[in-house]
Amino acid sequence: MPMRSFIVIIGVAVAATAFAAEVALRQVIDTQVQAAWKKEKIQPAAKSDDATFLRRIYLDLLGTIPTHDEARQFLDDTDALKRDKLIARLLEDPRFAQQQATLWDLNLFGRRPPNQEATGNRTLFKQWLTEKFAKNEPFDRWVRDLLLAEQEGSELFYAQFSNKPEDLTEAFSRIFLGTQIQCARCHDHPYTALSQKDFYGMAGFFVRLVVMDQGSSGAGDKQVKKFKIGEKSSGDVLFAGNMKDAKPGKKGEPVKPKFLTGAPLEEPTLPVGFKEPEFKTGTKSLPKPEFSRKEKLAEWATAPANPFFARAAVNRAWAQFIGRGIVHPVDDFGSDTKPVLPTLLDALTQEFVEHKFDMRWLIGELVSSQTYQLASGGEAKDALPKQFERARIRPLSAEEMAAVLKTAGGDAPQKSDGVTSEYFLRYFGEPTNGQGDFQGSLTEHLFLNNSPNVRAFISRKKGNLADTINLSSEPWEQRVDRMFLSVLTRLPKETERAKFVTYLKGDPKAENLVEEALWVLVNMSEFRFNH
């Protein structure tokens, strides 16, 4: 056989094997979820229709909705594999990396991070993280880089907890180990085997970190502060026992670093006569520690054998796309929070590790499953059904609201993105607490109804949706279809189409009526959610 033909055959075989592996996890997901439905005698929702799936997948992967033309092309496509092809395309879209970076920025900092002076402008951090996702850098690798904090932009996670190793310990354990250990900060944990010494053993990894201010770049509201993270060679956390028994002036005993539920860190003793070098603000080259605790923590935390790391990651990803964690809440693995589907959690964890922490692959498998693609209706009344028998209904985030309005309107508003983002964060900054609770507020309702920041998206400007509708010579029925597809990612019902057409034909000069009709669609509760 010619060598070229042999290579082609080998390439096809490898591709087929890879495809089989990719199919396997989504099948495992559906098999185990459906087995749970059968056991619990649960009637799941039907498969979502194409319009519902389309809006959901764009929002979940890109943080916005499809354009009118993208929606029309997908809905008119008769290819049985069009969903799989769309998923593959969106995972390669640059906006996927931006969306993942936005979500992880919120995981790491929240809406109101501590040390606002340092973290108020996270442009460099977001650029750093977006690049990681754009390159599809393995999850364990970029988390390790975050914990080492040696790349420009990555330092900001530590900067928000400057001189607060206990607060950093709580955040690190919750985000990357899926474990809430804050109770053990003041006393032994009442519901788990975690003791105070476990907590302060973890804090020992962070106590020697030094946040060094490197000045700022830019000006005004675009000013970005820069930092370097140094590490001392000496210093330990002092443990004074149960807080309720603490006595004034009692400093406590030093606690050496200890991996959570694991072994103490083995570290060499310092040389005789060692003197800690001085850390000077603005210094470009910081002294290296004799022994780096943060390096050992980064190595332990991201190791495939770590009992927390991969499980916490897949559980968080599952919650992000399916609605609630297999362990819920996602950051509360403990003796009293058992996984709903333990075997599935094990399978997800194992596959994630075997695929070398490929988060893009994992997300692709999750959204390709039948479980993800269920409709959001059905018999379940819970906001987040425990057995995942219907798709989640979630409110759009502040970033998504602004992005969706921009996409729907067909043009950016005539004001800076900074001003627009500020207003959207103010009114839609925290639409959900992560527990499935949502309560729309009067302020957000008034903002959508009256704000010029919203009107700017739908007011007529050259080339935008309102302008296209007004200049079109198509029948009003088709123009109404364009409006619905652009804003709600679906075609109108017959009754809706008839009412809109009657309204828009009510005045020969329909320019203002078009804007009012778009305003109505934007203010529908349907617009506020992912369907």
C-alpha positions, 0 to 999 in steps of 0.5 A: 500500500502506498505510504500516502494512502496508509497515512490517510487511512490512519488519519481517518481511523484516529478521527473516527476513534476520537469521534466515538470517544466524544459521543461516549460521554454525552451518551453516558450522561443521557443514559444515567440521567434517564435511568434516574427518571425511570427509577423516580417515575419522572416524566421529562420534558420533550426535546426543545424546538429549534428556536428554543435551542438556538437562543439557548445555545448562543447565550450559553456559549457566546453570551448573546443571541444569533442575528436575524440571518443566523437564526433564519439560516438555522431554522430553515436548515433541514440537516439532521446534524445541524445542532451538532454542527452549530455547537462545533462552530460556536465552540470555535467562535472567538466570542466563546473564549470571551464568554468563558472569561467573563463567567470565570471573572465573576467566579473569581471576583464576583460583582463587588470584589474586595479591594476595589482600588486594586480590582476595579479595572480588571482589563488585563486580567480579562485579556489574560484569561480570554487568551487562555480560553482562546487557545483552549489551554487545559483547565489545570494549566491555566489554574496553575498559572493563576496560582503561580501569579507570574504572568501579567494579568494573572496577579489580580486574583491574589491582589484582591486578598492582599494581607488577608490569607484567611479570606484567600483560603476561603475563596480558593477552597470554594472556587477550586476545591468545591469546598466551603471551609469558612466555618472551620475558621472560627471553630471545628466544622460542625458538619464535616471532619474539617478542623480549625487546624485544617483551615489554618493549614491551608491558609499557611500556603498563602500567608507568605504572599506579598502583593507589590504595587507596580503603578498604573497605566492609562488614565481616568476610568481606563486606568489599570493598576499593575501588581507583582506577587512576591513570596517570603521565605519565612512566616506562619499562620498563628493558631489561637484555638476556638474563637470563643475561647480567644484571650486578649494578647494571645498570639497563638502557635505557628501552624505549618501548611497542610493540604486539605484532608491530606499530608502536611507540606514537607519543606526544608529548614531555612539556612542558619542566619537567614535574613528576609530580603526587603520587598520594595514597592515598584521593584521590577525584580522581586526576590525569590523565596528559598522554598515556594509554598505557592508552587507546591500548592499549585502543583497539588491543587491541579494534579489529576489525583487531587480528590477535589479539583477535577470533581469541583470543575466538572460539577461547576461546568454541569451547573453552568449548562444544565442548571444546578450541580450534581452536588448543589450548591456547586461549592459545597462538597461535604458530608451533608451534600451528597451528589444526586447522581454519584456515578455520573459525577465519577464518570464526568471527572474521570473523562475530564482527567483522561481528556487532559482537562480539556474544558472546551471538549467537556462543554461540547459534550454537555451541550450535545447531550439530550439532557441539555437540549430538553425543553424548559416546560414540563411537569417539574415546578422547581426552578432547578429540578433535582433530576434535571428533567427539564432545561433550566430557565435563567435570567440573562446577566447584565453583560448578556442583556447589553450584548443581546440588545446590541445584537437584536438592534443591529447596531451599537448605541451612540454612547460609550460601552463603558457608560452602557455597561455601568448602567446595565451592571447597576440594574441587572448586576445580580439577577440570580444568587446561583441557587435558582432564585430570581425575583425581578425588581421594580428598578430593572422594570423601570430601567427597561421601560424608560432608560435612554440606554435601552432606547438607544439600541432600538432607535432608528440609525443607519443600517440597524434593525429599525432602519431596515424595517422602515426601508423594507418593501416586504409585506408587513407580515415578513417585516414582523417576522424579522422583528421577532426573529431578531429580538426573541429568536423565534417567529411570531404566533399567528395572533401575534403577527396579526396584532403587530401588522394591524398596529404597524399599518395604522400610520402611513409614517410608521417610523415611530411605530416600528420603534414602539413595536421593538420596545414592546418586544424588548420589554416582554418577560420572554426577552429577559430569559434564555427560554 
